[in-house]
Amino acid sequence: MPDGGPVEAVAVHGWSYSSIGIALLNVLMGGGLVAWIKNRPKMRELAAQAEEKFRADTVSRVTKLEADLKEQRLYYEDKLEKLSAAYDAKVDRLQADYEAAARISRHELANAKMRFRALIMLLKRLPNPPAGLSDILQDIEVMEAEQGRSEAAEKGAVSGAKIIAAATPVVNVLTALEGDKL
């Protein structure tokens, strides 16, 4: 070149390493590109199938979980109903026991009051009562009458409280309805 002589070819009689590498690269790239283009529809189909299988599996799992949850809910609702029924039965039994014991106590108290009054009557009819007995018996009768009035007032207060307690929900509903009209 500086001499002006002919250019000498390096690979006149064969392939150089770089040309072999470029040719091989072209073949691989071209073959890979062709294979990729050729397999692209199948790859899309496989991706769509995988997505569909994933969706189906997910829906199946969700459906199974919902069924399991419903089964558990029904189990616990049934268990709660049984426990509630057992609790109600126990409360009813305890209430019946209490009412029976209260009736017995009231009966025993009435019997004790009757025996006390009989004793007072007997003491009033003694032929020779000790001195001051009539005053004591009169004081006892006054105390008993006062106790009777006190018991009657207490029974009235308890009955009134029960009536008010029973009427309170009705009053609350009526008040709420009246408030809605305003």
ABEGO torsion letter per residue (X at the ends): XAAGBBBBBABAABBBAAAAAAAAAAAAAAAAAAAAAAAAAAAAAAAAAAAAAAAAAAAAAAAAAAAAAAAAAAAAAAAAAAAAAAAAAAAAAAAAAAAAAAAAAAAAAAAAAAAAAAAAAAAAABABBBBGAAAAAAAAAAAAAAAAAAAAAAAAAAAAAAAAAAAAAAAAAAAAAAAAAX
